[in-house]
Amino acid sequence: VLKGISLISHKLSHCSIIQRENTTETRRHYRLHSYTILKYKNVNRSGVERMSREADAKIENATTTISLAFPVDDKMVPVRSAEGELIFAYLPVIAAGFGFAINADFELVASRQDVSSHGSNDVLLGRIPSLFVHAILTDPTLGEDAFATYLPDVESIRQDRSGGGRKWRTLATALHRETGAWMTIPTEDVPVRAKRKH
């Protein structure tokens, strides 16, 4: 059972998706933040303080990537896509209603149409809010003003009768909670820059 993850590295890149339909060409641009993380599991040590070399090797090799892709226009201005971005488990899985795409090593339900509510996914999803804040604040193109563009509307996040949408609503709420200290609020002095909310 996956018990936690720790960040190893971060890489920022830019990518474009070109879609051609008949004679029409559409380009979608993204700021892509890829985080290499170490996954670790709860190891039963049975009173022994040191893990075996074999267990150490398994943990050292248990890395994965969480990627967040933020749509921008051709001038690199943050934009919110009207239809929302997809959740990926290397291939597209579901549109949950977020303003940015998420790709991770998620475990899927049998139909492959949603991310399962398994504990390992909870660990991965639990790390996304802090990575979201890091990505926006470290990206010279985005910056803290982009929070409002990419934060989801909690009420519009996908829900379904089976409860599968609960994880997406929980993630949306966690994103709002994590970004609360970075959001700005308008002041009555219109020409003056908005003040940071703390």
Secondary structure as UniProt FT lines:
FT   STRAND          2..21
FT   TURN            22..23
FT   STRAND          24..41
FT   TURN            46..47
FT   HELIX           53..60
FT   STRAND          63..72
FT   TURN            74..75
FT   TURN            82..83
FT   STRAND          85..88
FT   STRAND          92..98
FT   STRAND          101..103
FT   TURN            110..111
FT   HELIX           119..138
FT   TURN            140..142
FT   HELIX           144..146
FT   HELIX           147..150
FT   HELIX           154..156
FT   TURN            161..162
FT   TURN            164..165
FT   HELIX           166..179
FT   TURN            180..182
FT   STRAND          184..185
FT   TURN            190..191
FT   STRAND          195..196
//
